[in-house]
């Protein structure tokens, strides 16, 4: 089963560029060393440029739980939280899909 992480980030005013740099440099570099993680994606709201969402696939919910249990993960998340007024991470499972790639 593919699992996903999804996080909402409300970035401190004026720190948007710092956040993007940290997400790609710090968080992305760290996640690339972990087993079971796929390519992450970061998107930004066009209505409020301080709101970001990040998401990505993992091989399993266990891989996500193992990542979150590591002390290094808490350090990386703390660095990201310093750039935010609020961050809300979560783990999810795929239950349905729709779109052009669906078989008929």
ROGU-662914 format. One record per residue: residue in three letters; residue number from 1; x, y, z of N, C-alpha, C in turn. Coordinates in steps of 0.05 Angstrom, whole numbers, plus 5000, padded with zeros to 4 digits. Layout:
<pts>
PT  code  pos   n_u   n_v   n_w  ca_u  ca_v  ca_w   c_u   c_v   c_w
PT   ala  NUM     X     Y     Z     X     Y     Z     X     Y     Z
...
</pts>
This chain:
<pts>
PT  code  pos   n_u   n_v   n_w  ca_u  ca_v  ca_w   c_u   c_v   c_w
PT   unk    1  5017  4976  5000  5000  5000  5000  5018  5025  5000
PT   unk    2  5012  5043  4982  5026  5069  4983  5014  5086  5004
PT   unk    3  5031  5099  5020  5023  5118  5040  5033  5145  5032
PT   unk    4  5022  5166  5043  5030  5193  5036  5033  5210  5061
PT   unk    5  5051  5229  5060  5052  5250  5079  5042  5275  5066
PT   unk    6  5028  5291  5081  5017  5317  5072  5020  5336  5096
PT   unk    7  5032  5359  5090  5035  5379  5111  5026  5406  5101
PT   unk    8  5014  5421  5119  5006  5449  5114  5026  5467  5130
PT   unk    9  5037  5486  5116  5057  5504  5128  5047  5533  5126
PT   unk   10  5043  5547  5148  5037  5575  5147  5062  5590  5155
PT   unk   11  5076  5601  5135  5103  5612  5138  5102  5640  5149
PT   unk   12  5121  5647  5166  5123  5674  5177  5126  5694  5155
PT   unk   13  5114  5717  5158  5115  5738  5138  5144  5745  5132
PT   unk   14  5151  5747  5106  5177  5754  5098  5197  5731  5098
PT   unk   15  5189  5708  5106  5207  5684  5108  5201  5664  5086
PT   unk   16  5185  5671  5066  5177  5652  5046  5200  5640  5030
PT   unk   17  5219  5657  5021  5242  5648  5007  5260  5630  5024
PT   unk   18  5263  5638  5049  5279  5621  5068  5266  5594  5072
PT   unk   19  5239  5594  5073  5225  5569  5077  5229  5550  5053
PT   unk   20  5226  5561  5028  5230  5545  5004  5258  5534  5004
PT   unk   21  5278  5550  5010  5306  5541  5011  5310  5519  5031
PT   unk   22  5298  5522  5055  5301  5502  5076  5286  5476  5068
PT   unk   23  5262  5479  5056  5247  5455  5048  5263  5439  5028
PT   unk   24  5275  5452  5008  5290  5437  4988  5317  5428  4999
PT   unk   25  5331  5446  5014  5358  5441  5023  5359  5423  5047
PT   unk   26  5345  5431  5068  5347  5416  5094  5328  5392  5094
PT   unk   27  5302  5397  5091  5283  5375  5092  5286  5356  5069
PT   unk   28  5289  5366  5045  5292  5349  5021  5317  5332  5022
PT   unk   29  5339  5345  5031  5365  5330  5033  5362  5308  5054
PT   unk   30  5350  5314  5076  5346  5293  5097  5328  5271  5088
PT   unk   31  5305  5278  5076  5286  5257  5068  5299  5239  5046
PT   unk   32  5316  5250  5030  5329  5233  5009  5347  5212  5020
PT   unk   33  5354  5213  5046  5370  5193  5059  5353  5171  5071
PT   unk   34  5327  5174  5072  5310  5155  5086  5299  5133  5068
PT   unk   35  5295  5109  5078  5283  5088  5062  5253  5092  5059
PT   unk   36  5243  5084  5035  5214  5083  5032  5201  5108  5023
PT   unk   37  5216  5130  5018  5204  5155  5011  5208  5160  4981
PT   unk   38  5186  5171  4969  5188  5179  4941  5193  5209  4938
PT   unk   39  5189  5219  4915  5195  5248  4909  5174  5265  4923
PT   unk   40  5183  5285  4938  5165  5304  4951  5158  5327  4932
PT   unk   41  5135  5340  4938  5126  5362  4923  5118  5385  4942
PT   unk   42  5125  5409  4935  5118  5433  4950  5102  5451  4933
PT   unk   43  5078  5459  4942  5061  5478  4927  5054  5501  4946
PT   unk   44  5048  5525  4933  5042  5549  4948  5015  5560  4939
PT   unk   45  5000  5570  4957  4974  5582  4951  4978  5607  4935
PT   unk   46  4961  5611  4914  4962  5635  4899  4946  5658  4912
PT   unk   47  4928  5651  4930  4913  5671  4945  4929  5682  4969
PT   unk   48  4945  5665  4982  4961  5673  5005  4989  5660  5002
PT   unk   49  5008  5676  4993  5035  5665  4988  5050  5655  5013
PT   unk   50  5038  5658  5036  5050  5647  5060  5041  5619  5067
PT   unk   51  5021  5609  5051  5010  5582  5056  5023  5563  5036
PT   unk   52  5035  5542  5046  5048  5521  5029  5036  5494  5038
PT   unk   53  5036  5475  5019  5030  5447  5025  5052  5431  5013
PT   unk   54  5060  5410  5028  5079  5391  5017  5068  5363  5019
PT   unk   55  5074  5346  5000  5064  5319  5000  5082  5301  4985
PT   unk   56  5080  5276  4991  5096  5256  4977  5089  5228  4985
PT   unk   57  5096  5209  4967  5090  5181  4972  5111  5167  4988
PT   unk   58  5103  5147  5003  5121  5130  5019  5113  5101  5013
PT   unk   59  5131  5083  5017  5124  5055  5012  5104  5044  5032
PT   unk   60  5104  5055  5056  5085  5044  5076  5081  5064  5099
PT   unk   61  5060  5060  5115  5056  5076  5139  5078  5071  5159
PT   unk   62  5089  5046  5159  5111  5040  5177  5136  5057  5171
PT   unk   63  5141  5061  5145  5164  5079  5138  5160  5107  5148
PT   unk   64  5135  5117  5147  5129  5144  5158  5133  5144  5188
PT   unk   65  5123  5124  5202  5126  5122  5231  5155  5120  5239
PT   unk   66  5170  5104  5224  5199  5102  5230  5214  5128  5226
PT   unk   67  5207  5143  5205  5218  5169  5200  5212  5188  5223
PT   unk   68  5188  5189  5232  5180  5207  5253  5192  5200  5280
PT   unk   69  5199  5175  5284  5211  5166  5309  5240  5174  5312
PT   unk   70  5253  5181  5290  5282  5187  5291  5286  5215  5304
PT   unk   71  5306  5217  5322  5312  5243  5333  5320  5264  5312
PT   unk   72  5334  5255  5291  5342  5273  5270  5318  5286  5256
PT   unk   73  5296  5271  5254  5272  5282  5242  5261  5305  5258
PT   unk   74  5261  5301  5285  5251  5322  5302  5268  5348  5300
PT   unk   75  5294  5344  5296  5312  5367  5292  5306  5382  5266
PT   unk   76  5301  5367  5245  5295  5379  5219  5268  5393  5220
PT   unk   77  5248  5380  5232  5222  5392  5235  5223  5418  5252
PT   unk   78  5240  5418  5273  5243  5441  5290  5255  5465  5274
PT   unk   79  5274  5459  5256  5286  5480  5239  5264  5491  5220
PT   unk   80  5247  5474  5210  5226  5483  5192  5205  5499  5208
PT   unk   81  5199  5490  5232  5179  5503  5248  5188  5532  5256
PT   unk   82  5214  5536  5258  5224  5563  5264  5217  5583  5242
PT   unk   83  5211  5574  5219  5204  5591  5196  5174  5595  5193
PT   unk   84  5159  5582  5211  5130  5581  5208  5115  5591  5232
PT   unk   85  5091  5603  5227  5073  5609  5249  5058  5583  5257
PT   unk   86  5054  5565  5237  5040  5540  5242  5049  5520  5222
PT   unk   87  5051  5495  5231  5056  5472  5212  5039  5449  5222
PT   unk   88  5027  5435  5203  5009  5413  5209  5016  5390  5191
PT   unk   89  5033  5371  5201  5039  5347  5185  5018  5325  5190
PT   unk   90  5017  5307  5171  4999  5284  5174  5007  5261  5156
PT   unk   91  4997  5238  5163  5001  5213  5147  4974  5204  5136
PT   unk   92  4975  5195  5111  4950  5188  5097  4953  5162  5081
PT   unk   93  4931  5149  5075  4931  5126  5058  4914  5132  5033
PT   unk   94  4922  5121  5011  4907  5124  4986  4882  5107  4987
PT   unk   95  4859  5120  4981  4834  5106  4981  4820  5106  4954
PT   unk   96  4828  5125  4936  4815  5127  4910  4832  5145  4892
PT   unk   97  4828  5143  4866  4841  5160  4847  4822  5167  4825
PT   unk   98  4827  5189  4812  4810  5197  4789  4828  5213  4770
PT   unk   99  4821  5212  4745  4836  5228  4726  4841  5213  4700
PT   unk  100  4857  5225  4683  4863  5215  4657  4877  5188  4657
PT   unk  101  4892  5182  4677  4906  5157  4678  4890  5133  4687
PT   unk  102  4865  5138  4696  4848  5116  4706  4839  5098  4682
PT   unk  103  4840  5072  4687  4830  5054  4666  4800  5056  4663
PT   unk  104  4790  5052  4639  4761  5054  4634  4748  5028  4639
</pts>
